[in-house]
Each structure stands twice: as C-alpha cells, then as structure tokens.
Amino acid sequence: MDLLLPLAEKIGARLKQRNETIGIAESSTGGLLSAVLLSVGGASAYFRGGGVIYTAYARKAFLDIPNPLPASIERASTEPYARLLADTVRARLDASWGLGETGATGPTGNRYGDRAGHTCIAVTGANYAKVITLETGSADRVANMRAFGIRALELLAEAIA
C-alpha cells in the first residue's frame, strides 16, 4: 500500500478539484483499486462505485455485458475487453472516468493462454481513451496485484493531470 496510497491521494485531490467522478471495473486486482481510492477521506465526492468483475456471471450481473461477449471482442484479458469494461462502468455509473482492468495474477496463467503477470488496463473519459498491456513476468500473485494496481492508478493519474 506504500506506493498505492500516495497515488490514490493525488487522484482523489485532482478529481475533487475538477469536480469529476470515477467508476471502476476491476478483475485481477480483486478490489484493490476501489479499496485504495476509498481509503482517501472525502472519497464520496469522486468515487461513484466499483466492482470486481472476475467472472462472466459478474460481468453480466453488474455490467450487463452479455456472454458470449460482443463479436468485436475475442475474449477477456485483452485491451479491447479492458476498454469495454471502462466504457461500460463509466456509462452505467454516469461517471466522468471509467477504469477497466483484466488479467492473470498468478501463480498460473489464465484459461486464455496469458501467463501470470499479464494485465490490460483502460482509462476512458469524455474524448479520452488509453489502453495498455502490462507483463510483469512474475508468478507472484500478491506482487502482481500490487503492480497492476500501481500501473492502473498511474494511468488514471496521467489521464486527469
């Protein structure tokens, strides 16, 4: 949390200053992004909501994204899927920003063939979208969750700078 908390504080202050909001749809970070953003006092001013979209059941129930996925999206754990998560959570929560994260934390890879340490992260806003892939090369589940969380928050901080 040592690196996550300062990022969350910076993001929270900036979102409050801009009177903007965020919605989170995270998978392999397991709620870490939502937790760290909510650890900042006054988070209710900017945090619209978040969900751990870890299964197709959660994807359908919370975001109303169908199973199978739309034809333009081959599978989860890809950049287009991370973008879909970010766009959908942003729209459903009527937030200024959406953040989507999907990947494989480890110790093994996922059913799609991605190795442990793989994540795709998207940040979307009005006239803004950035999606990245991060490969840590590590099978350490907790270290990957931390690395994915840090990179996701860095990406969000860059977007709202």
C-alpha positions in Angstrom: 0.0 0.0 0.0 3.0 2.3 0.4 3.0 3.2 -3.3 -0.7 2.9 -3.8 -1.9 5.3 -1.1 0.1 8.4 -2.4 -1.3 7.8 -5.9 -4.8 7.5 -4.6 -4.5 10.7 -2.6 -3.2 12.6 -5.6 -6.0 11.2 -7.8 -8.7 11.9 -5.2 -7.5 15.5 -4.8 -7.4 16.1 -8.5 -10.8 14.6 -9.1 -12.3 16.7 -6.3 -10.6 19.8 -7.7 -12.0 19.1 -11.2 -15.4 18.1 -9.8 -15.1 14.7 -11.6 -16.0 11.2 -10.7 -14.7 7.6 -11.3 -16.2 4.2 -11.8 -14.1 1.0 -11.5 -14.5 -2.4 -13.1 -11.5 -4.5 -12.0 -10.8 -8.2 -12.2 -7.3 -9.4 -11.3 -6.7 -6.6 -8.8 -9.5 -8.1 -6.8 -11.0 -4.8 -5.4 -7.6 -3.2 -4.6 -8.2 -0.2 -6.9 -11.6 0.5 -5.3 -10.2 0.0 -1.8 -7.3 2.3 -2.2 -9.4 5.1 -3.8 -11.9 4.7 -1.0 -9.2 5.0 1.6 -8.9 8.7 0.9 -11.0 10.9 3.1 -13.9 12.5 1.1 -13.9 9.8 -1.5 -17.7 10.1 -1.8 -17.1 13.3 -3.7 -15.5 11.4 -6.6 -16.0 7.6 -6.2 -19.2 6.5 -8.0 -18.7 2.8 -7.5 -16.7 -0.2 -8.4 -17.0 -3.9 -8.9 -14.8 -6.9 -9.1 -15.7 -8.4 -12.5 -13.9 -11.7 -12.0 -16.3 -14.0 -13.8 -18.8 -14.0 -16.7 -21.5 -14.1 -14.0 -20.3 -10.8 -12.5 -19.9 -9.3 -15.9 -23.5 -10.0 -16.8 -25.0 -9.2 -13.4 -23.2 -6.0 -12.7 -22.4 -4.5 -16.1 -25.0 -6.3 -18.3 -22.3 -7.3 -20.8 -23.5 -10.5 -22.5 -22.0 -13.9 -22.5 -20.7 -14.6 -25.1 -19.0 -11.3 -25.5 -19.9 -9.0 -28.4 -18.4 -10.2 -31.7 -15.8 -7.4 -31.8 -14.2 -8.7 -28.5 -12.5 -12.0 -28.9 -12.1 -12.7 -25.1 -11.3 -11.3 -21.7 -7.8 -10.3 -20.7 -7.3 -8.2 -23.8 -7.1 -4.4 -24.5 -10.5 -4.3 -26.2 -12.1 -6.1 -23.2 -10.4 -3.7 -20.8 -11.8 -0.8 -22.9 -15.3 -2.4 -22.8 -15.1 -2.6 -19.0 -14.0 1.0 -18.6 -16.6 2.4 -21.1 -19.4 0.3 -19.6 -18.7 1.1 -15.9 -18.4 4.8 -16.8 -21.7 4.8 -18.6 -23.6 2.7 -16.0 -22.4 4.9 -13.1 -22.6 8.2 -15.1 -19.0 8.9 -14.1 -16.6 11.3 -15.7 -14.0 8.5 -15.9 -14.0 4.7 -16.2 -11.2 2.4 -15.3 -11.2 -1.2 -16.5 -8.6 -3.9 -15.6 -8.4 -7.5 -16.6 -5.6 -10.1 -16.4 -3.9 -13.1 -14.8 -2.3 -12.5 -11.4 -0.9 -16.0 -10.9 0.5 -18.2 -9.7 -0.6 -19.7 -13.1 -1.8 -18.1 -16.3 -5.5 -17.8 -17.3 -7.6 -20.1 -19.5 -6.9 -17.9 -22.5 -3.2 -18.7 -22.5 -1.9 -15.5 -20.9 0.9 -16.0 -18.5 0.8 -15.0 -14.9 1.7 -11.3 -14.6 -0.4 -10.2 -17.6 -3.0 -7.4 -17.4 -4.7 -5.0 -19.7 -5.8 -1.6 -18.2 -8.1 1.0 -19.8 -9.0 4.5 -18.7 -11.8 6.3 -20.6 -13.4 9.7 -20.3 -15.0 12.3 -22.4 -13.0 12.3 -25.6 -10.2 10.3 -23.9 -9.2 6.6 -24.0 -5.9 4.9 -23.3 -5.4 1.2 -23.0 -2.2 -0.6 -22.1 -0.9 -4.1 -21.5 1.5 -4.8 -18.7 3.6 -8.0 -18.4 5.4 -8.4 -15.1 7.0 -11.8 -15.9 6.2 -12.8 -12.3 4.0 -15.6 -10.9 3.7 -13.9 -7.5 0.0 -13.2 -7.1 0.2 -10.6 -4.5 3.1 -8.8 -6.1 1.2 -8.8 -9.4 -1.9 -7.4 -7.8 0.2 -4.6 -6.4 2.0 -3.9 -9.7 -1.3 -4.0 -11.7 -2.8 -1.6 -9.1 0.1 0.8 -9.2 0.1 0.9 -13.0 -3.7 1.4 -13.2 -3.5 4.3 -10.8 -0.6 5.8 -12.7 -2.6 5.6 -15.9 -5.5 7.3 -14.3 -3.3 10.0 -12.8 -1.8 10.6 -16.3 -5.3 11.0 -17.7 -6.5 13.6 -15.2 -3.2 15.5 -15.0 
